[in-house]
Amino acid sequence: MSLLIEASDPLVSALPADTSLQRTLREQQTLLDSAGVGIVFIRQRVVVRCNQRYAEIFGYESPQQLIGHSSEALHPNREAFRALGRAAYATLSDGLTFRTERQMRRRNGRLFWSNLTGRLINPQDTSEGSIWIIDDIDEQKHAQAQLSAAQYEKQVLFDHAMVGIVFLRERHLTRCNRHFEQMLGYGPGELLGSSSRRWYSSDAEWEEVGRRCYQPLAEGRSFEGEVVLYRKDGTPVVCDVRSKSLDRQGSVWITMDVTERKRAQEALDRAHEELERLVRDRTRELSETVENLHREISDRKHDQERIYWLAHYDPLTGLPNRTLLAERSQHAIRAAQEGGTPLAVIFLDLDHFKHVNDSLGHRVGDDLLVQIAKRLRAVVRDKDTVSRLGGDEFVLLLPGANAHGAARVAGKLLDASRQPYQIGHHELTMAPSMGIALYPHDGADFDTLTQSADVAMYRAKLDGRNTFRFFTPEMQAQSVRALQLENALRRALERNQFELHYQPQITIATGEVRSLEALLRWDHPELGRISPAEFIPVAEDSGQILQIGEWVLRTALAQLQAWRAAGLPQLSLAVNISAIQFHQPQLPELVSRILAESALPPDSLELELTEGVAVDDPRAAIATMDQLHARGVRLSMDDFGTGYSSLSHLKRFQIYKLKIDQSFIRDLDHDSNDRAIVSAIIRMAQALGMRTTAEGVETEAQLAFLREQGCDEAQGYHFSPPLSAANVEAYLLHRRR
Ligand SMILES: Nc1nc2c(ncn2[C@@H]2O[C@H](COP(=O)(O)O[C@H]3[C@@H](O)[C@H](n4cnc5c(=O)[nH]c(N)nc54)O[C@@H]3COP(=O)(O)O)[C@@H](O)[C@H]2O)c(=O)[nH]1
């Protein structure tokens, strides 16, 4: 109570100066003024005295502002004021010190937390008042509340975190949240005190994780990594782990189960890889498809170009073929028509080209054609077309060329052909025969022009080859006649228009008739008698010679058989065989069959061949001759001396007789050359063991020369023209007589 007496108090001032009491009071007052807590003396609920700190706690400048005022105003409200009084009374009345924490009210009305300690001055008499010490703990209270709130929040986080949180000390679990336990399948508190080894599958794994995290943790850094932990039941849990040292022995671990995420990530990675693979595959397929498409397009383009080329060019020589020639001719004809300019077509055929093919082979023939094509091309101008129709036939289209120009070109072609061609080690010369047709005189369209040129070329051949001829209307007439004959020939056999005549062949030494030559005659109701010299080539060209020849053979042998039956057994028959018939592989068999049909011995038949049969393919000709010879049939060489006979081949032919061509006989009387030739042929035949027959013997002088030279037989008008079968018998009887 004395503690709250101020120096200015009249009681204090009434004391004698510098008494010990005064000193004590001053000391106490100084103590109160410098106290860190507020001290107040309250009597009858009124502030009697207080120190400076008390006034400051409540927001007053000095204690004087409080003294004499009710202390109730320092409480939040009347109820709180009374509640404190009720709470404190029991303790204070027992003479004890009452302590409490209460909210009080500052001068500005704000409440604040305080620590109150009170004591009655006289527990027996409460009216004497009480002393209260007040400490402002508002800040401390607030800090505590914040701390509690923070701790609460932390606990909530710890308890409800979606990650496992583990506190380890010396690798033993001191604390963990529920999530961690649940993550590893343990019950609450089950892991407390456990070694962290418990959630690893082996010592090695546990130690390996220890090694991984040692360095960062030792350096105060956090460890972050992926660690596989194992549940109580042994299933692995892939965790994203972060840990940090708390002190030297302790650490906190935050673990997050990323198994599903990992699985999803792996699945995603796999799906991604698969997608990438698919994209790669599709890209590759696409680029392959694009490449294939490109290739296909270029192949197709190439094929189309190739198809066009094959359709328009000759594959061997690279020259335009008939199709392209026709197209170009049409253009050229149109231009010539519109411009009134000339146009020429040359039909060119190589002379005896077939010999090259047959004797040296097709490869040499092909190479020769290629060189000839180049040479033809070199002779003409760029605007001219050199085309190959096939075989050894070429057609040249010369826009702007008149007769003079075409003749010049033909001349140049002849000149060019004189230079030999070198094919491998063969040096070959190949002359052309050419026919020229002029637009529009010889034809107004492509077909007519080429036909006209072809007809003219044929005439050049007839006129000795290695030359050219212009088309004339007479030539046309001849070819019209050939067409007429060809058509008429088709019906000649069925209409029985053919007949055989027989010309005797006389043995010069005895005058006997031992054989007859069968010669074909054709009487056409409108065209009259047509010479075989005219219709046989037409029949050969049209292929009808095969049927006609068979008819001749069968008819001749039937006739011979009839004569033999009629008592002329010594006779034999000679039948002409054309080159086309001879080249038929079935010929030997056909001959044998017909001989058998007529029941005649093979040596009663003689087949007359021309030199031409052997020119094209001597080896094949020899083989056929050998076959016929083997069947007992005799062979003679007709028109000998006019053809292309190689003596080296002749000696290998199974030829029984040479028939000396009538062109050598005709002028025997006054042509010493013919005499020399006939004499030489007879000598040669004798040397080769062959007989000789002279054809076309018309005079006694010719016969005398032939007799003198040792010719075996003669045939000709001197003895008899060809006779009908009915006249043969009479002739033979007459001869005998
Ligand atoms: N492939 C076949 N060719 C045949 C056949 N028949 C005849 N021919 C050949 O036709 C050519 C012309 O024959 P042709 O008009 O019958 O003339 C022959 C004789 O009539 C004629 N001849 C006979 N003697 C004389 C004569 O003294 N003077 C003269 N100017 N002409 C005469 O000669 C022809 C005989 O020809 P060849 O065969 O060469 O002995 C002719 O080439 C026939 O071969 C046939 O069926 N198939």
The ligand as a Tripos MOL2 file, in Angstrom:
@<TRIPOS>MOLECULE
LIG
   47    52     1     0     0
SMALL
NO_CHARGES

@<TRIPOS>ATOM
      1 N1          5.7450  -74.7620 -161.9710 N.pl3     1 LIG1
      2 C1          5.2340  -75.0830 -163.1310 C.ar      1 LIG1
      3 N2          5.6760  -74.4420 -164.2370 N.ar      1 LIG1
      4 C2          5.1390  -74.7920 -165.4040 C.ar      1 LIG1
      5 C3          4.1500  -75.7510 -165.5110 C.ar      1 LIG1
      6 N3          3.8430  -75.8070 -166.7890 N.ar      1 LIG1
      7 C4          4.5870  -74.9600 -167.4440 C.ar      1 LIG1
      8 N4          5.3610  -74.3090 -166.6010 N.ar      1 LIG1
      9 C5          6.3570  -73.3150 -166.8790 C.3       1 LIG1
     10 O1          5.8070  -72.2760 -167.5680 O.3       1 LIG1
     11 C6          6.7590  -71.7230 -168.4360 C.3       1 LIG1
     12 C7          6.1830  -71.6010 -169.7760 C.3       1 LIG1
     13 O2          5.7970  -72.8800 -170.2150 O.3       1 LIG1
     14 P1          5.2030  -73.1370 -171.6130 P.3       1 LIG1
     15 O3          4.4890  -71.9520 -172.0880 O.co2     1 LIG1
     16 O4          4.5140  -74.3980 -171.4880 O.co2     1 LIG1
     17 O5          6.4610  -73.2790 -172.4530 O.3       1 LIG1
     18 C8          7.1440  -74.5070 -172.5070 C.3       1 LIG1
     19 C9          7.1280  -75.0220 -173.8750 C.3       1 LIG1
     20 O6          5.9290  -74.8940 -174.5180 O.3       1 LIG1
     21 C10         8.1940  -74.1610 -174.5140 C.3       1 LIG1
     22 N5          8.8130  -74.8450 -175.6700 N.ar      1 LIG1
     23 C11         9.0480  -76.1630 -175.8930 C.ar      1 LIG1
     24 N6          9.6900  -76.3230 -177.0580 N.ar      1 LIG1
     25 C12         9.9180  -75.1100 -177.5700 C.ar      1 LIG1
     26 C13        10.5630  -74.6170 -178.6840 C.ar      1 LIG1
     27 O7         11.0440  -75.3870 -179.5410 O.2       1 LIG1
     28 N7         10.5580  -73.3000 -178.8740 N.ar      1 LIG1
     29 C14         9.9720  -72.4210 -177.9750 C.ar      1 LIG1
     30 N8         10.0130  -71.1650 -178.2270 N.pl3     1 LIG1
     31 N9          9.3590  -72.8630 -176.9240 N.ar      1 LIG1
     32 C15         9.3420  -74.1770 -176.6670 C.ar      1 LIG1
     33 O8          9.1930  -74.0750 -173.5250 O.3       1 LIG1
     34 C16         8.6090  -74.2270 -172.2730 C.3       1 LIG1
     35 C17         9.2430  -75.3970 -171.5950 C.3       1 LIG1
     36 O9          9.6270  -74.9570 -170.3980 O.3       1 LIG1
     37 P2         10.6360  -75.7150 -169.4270 P.3       1 LIG1
     38 O10         9.8050  -76.0560 -168.2300 O.co2     1 LIG1
     39 O11        11.6580  -74.7160 -169.0990 O.co2     1 LIG1
     40 O12        11.1250  -76.9080 -170.1070 O.co2     1 LIG1
     41 C18         7.9500  -72.6200 -168.4360 C.3       1 LIG1
     42 O13         8.9500  -72.0880 -167.7010 O.3       1 LIG1
     43 C19         7.4230  -73.8400 -167.7520 C.3       1 LIG1
     44 O14         8.4100  -74.5210 -167.0200 O.3       1 LIG1
     45 C20         3.7340  -76.4240 -164.3640 C.ar      1 LIG1
     46 O15         2.8750  -77.2920 -164.3780 O.2       1 LIG1
     47 N10         4.2950  -76.0590 -163.2070 N.ar      1 LIG1
@<TRIPOS>BOND
     1     1     2 1
     2     2     3 ar
     3     2    47 ar
     4     3     4 ar
     5     4     5 ar
     6     4     8 ar
     7     5     6 ar
     8     5    45 ar
     9     6     7 ar
    10     7     8 ar
    11     8     9 1
    12     9    10 1
    13     9    43 1
    14    10    11 1
    15    11    12 1
    16    11    41 1
    17    12    13 1
    18    13    14 1
    19    14    15 2
    20    14    16 1
    21    14    17 1
    22    17    18 1
    23    18    19 1
    24    18    34 1
    25    19    20 1
    26    19    21 1
    27    21    22 1
    28    21    33 1
    29    22    23 ar
    30    22    32 ar
    31    23    24 ar
    32    24    25 ar
    33    25    26 ar
    34    25    32 ar
    35    26    27 2
    36    26    28 ar
    37    28    29 ar
    38    29    30 1
    39    29    31 ar
    40    31    32 ar
    41    33    34 1
    42    34    35 1
    43    35    36 1
    44    36    37 1
    45    37    38 2
    46    37    39 1
    47    37    40 1
    48    41    42 1
    49    41    43 1
    50    43    44 1
    51    45    46 2
    52    45    47 ar
@<TRIPOS>SUBSTRUCTURE
     1 LIG1         1 GROUP 0 **** ****
